[in-house]
Amino acid sequence: MVLEYVREQAGGLPVEVTGFIGRAEELREIAGLLGRARLISLTGPGGVGKTRLALRTARTAQPQFPGGTCFVELSSLHDPVLLPHTVAAALGLSEQGDRDPVGLLVGYLAAKRLLLVLDTCEHLLDACAMLTDLLLRMAPGVTVLATSRQPLDVPGEFVRPITPLPTDGEAVQLFAERAAAVVPGFAVTEANRTDVAAVCRRLDGMPLAIELAVVRLRVLPLRELAARLEHRFQALTGGRRGAVPRHRTLRDAIDWSHDLCTPWEQVLWRRLSVFAGDFDAEAAEAVCAGGELPVEEVLEQLIGLVDKSVVLRTGTEHASYRLLDTLREYGAERLAASGEEAEYRRAHFGYFAEFAERADRPFHSDRQPERLAANAGRLQNFRVALEYGTGAEDPELAVRGLDLAARLWTHWITTGRLREGARWLERGLAGVAHDCPERVEALHRLAWVRSVLGRPDEAEPCVVESRAMAERIGDRRGALYAAEFQGCLAMIQGRLEEAHREFDAARRGFRELGDHDGLAITCFIQTFGAALVGDVEHAWEVSGEGLRALEAAPGECWTRSYCLLYRQLALWMAHDDSRAAERDRLGREALALKLAVHDRLGAAIAMELLAWSAARAERFERAAWLLGAAHATWDRIGGARLFDVAPLLAEQATAIERARGALGRAAYEDHHARGAVLDLAEVVAHVTQETDVLPGAPAGTAVEPRPAVASPDGAVPRGRDRAAARTGGLTQRERQVAALVVEGLTNREIAERLVVSKRTADAHVEHILNKLGLTSRTQITGLE
């Protein structure tokens, strides 16, 4: 059957919300294949249950793949060029850096033992085959489980055809379970077994066909349902049993479900086919209403289609919906036949173009995190809209398509889908050659994307053209954005004096226009330039203006976090430890804001700076796991770390050397590895709690014993005196904890006093004991 689930985060295995029936033999066979094959393709017609079987296999096989399992849904992806981007996104990888998506995938997967599930490959067969073949050759620990209506035809592929459920066993079980959900108390009995079996036989055991038929039990008794099915199929085949091939069986079951819908439901079904992936009720009303379907009826008809299992509800907190793949294809055929396709594809484009515009203007708002998350959740629909708009022959529509690609600039950057963003911008620019504000902005945004990708030489011509065009048409705002980014390019290339001139001019212009978005963004970029040379005063002046520009939007996170982050960097590069507490506070605040907008690039920088500070403060375990978390984040981002800026790379190397030297290689690698598996939310939690040693880290791998400190008379302290002499080896937080132990506080009271978890307090006390060679907390009280 087609998948029924509630989504988890990208790449995770979706949670099944209906029971899994049968398939024990198939599961055993596929599990056996996983032990000896690296590409297994589950093939069969639509609606036979390939996706559910693949998901159940992947969930069962998780212990065999320490690198994880990754589910990549391809049904709504139409452009084969975007396949590597889609797989990278499912793995949590970003395209920031100098590697193309394929290189990023290979580099990330090369050393991992991971199961990659590629679901619904048939419409991207060549692209899936080429990518799979490459990954099998270049990433020896990766196994691919594919579902498709036909094999990938890749060397080493094991093909496992999936057939319908046996009509005298598992098909009946499926009918019984689904019927009980529709008609409370329904059960298969001796009295009704014949009718149930007749329905299952007539539907040839096809899971999707059974699911669709069972819904009719809400209005039809079982016997009448069986009779109507029999009559329908006899009409189709002229009374010859067995004459309907399985794909025709499913098609006719869908036809029947369609015929049983109300006229308004039928209209909505076909119009909903313009959506890719998930949509909400607001989008359905905005796109699908019109003509014979009034807007006030859309929600009611949507509920009707959900009740009939044509549309699935996929959201939990916020209701979202999707058409099953096979039913979307059916609806698209009906839409084309109705003559409405052009009208409703344009309506779909218009809705998502307006959605992106609302999210982008103003960019700095209290709703920024919510809007960025909303854009990310609509990527599949944005792709459909971009394909339609940027490929349009209508000049007005082409300009709107280009504008949509530019409006999504923060999505391309914060999610790391930079190469995809560049592709849409380039495609849009190719269709809009004349001077206009939309082309000015798109060129500027393309320059930004190329610069973050590590291609400043390709970015510069875009900025030059953008600025010249803006001046020709009197687009002052566009000219200021171009000036801002010319300053950015000069900064990247080491021409700091020129960079600050451009930044200062852009800031003056944005002030005059009252453009707080442009002013704040220019300020945070210029702050980075000041921070690199440790110019704290200039960094504070510029970032201060940026933060003041954001005062009207206290909930804004992205630009505010960079202002704080680059203040932290300025203090670090100034090597002024008198402000270490302030520096670390800025880092903690910036990191929490990065979490709110899921900005991994900024988060990696914040983790690095906090790790360097921890190493300097001799909190070596904390430094090690923070470096591990940052390292894993850079791996996912791909490409240049710390922008390949030599002074920053030198600071990183110093921190690594300090922590590894103090802990010893084995202990350092252990703490580093524990940090590497944390997600961003966990990193933020531990940073906020001032965690030094992560839970579960072996206590015996703390700082290696330091040489004993001699007393003034030359004698070496013994016992408690030796431990007291070594308290200088404790970190600042550990000395705080030790002082509270001396005061007589319990670990729980220490946790409350320091606003950390009790588990963290327990770890601190245990760590102190190990460092000082003590056996109980009572011995700590004798140190003061």
Secondary structure, 3 states (H helix, E strand, C coil): CCCCEECCCCCCCCEECCCCCCCHHHHHHHHHHHCCCCEEEEECCCCCCHHHHHHHHHHHHHHHCCCCEEEEECCCCCCHHHHHHHHHHHCCCCCCCCCCHHHHHHHHHCCCCEEEEEECCHHHHHHHHHHHHHHHHHCCCEEEEEEECCCCCCCCEEEEECCCCCCCCHHHHHHHHHHHHHCCCCCCCCCCHHHHHHHHHHCCCCHHHHHHHHHHHHCCCHHHHHHHHHHHHHHHHCCCCCCCCHHHHHHHHHHHHHHCCCHHHHHHHHHHCCCCCCECHHHHHHHHCECCECHHHHHHHHHHHHHCCCEEECCCCCCCEEECHHHHHHHHHHHHHHCCHHHHHHHHHHHHHHHHHHHHCCCCCCCHHHHHHHHHHCHHHHHHHHHHHHCCCCHHHHHHHHHHHHHCHHHHHHCCCHHHHHHHHHHHHHHCCCCCHHHHHHHHHHHHHHHHCCCHHHHHHHHHHHHHHHHHHCCHHHHHHHHHHHHHHHHHCCCHHHHHHHHHHHHHHHHHHCCHHHHHHHHHHHHHHHHHCCCHHHHHHHHHHHHHHCCCCCCCCHHHHHHHHHHHHHHHHCCCHHHHHHHHHHHHHHHHHHHHHCCHHHHHHHHHHHHHHHHHCCCHHHHHHHHHHHHHHHHHHCCCHHHHCHHHHHHHHHHHHHHHHHHCHHHHHHHHHHHHCCCHHHHHHHHHCCCCCCCCCCHHHCCCCCCCCCCCCCCCCCHHHHHHHHHHHCCHHHHHHHHHHHCCCCHHHHHHHHCCCHHHHHHHHHHHHHHHCCCCHHHHHHCC
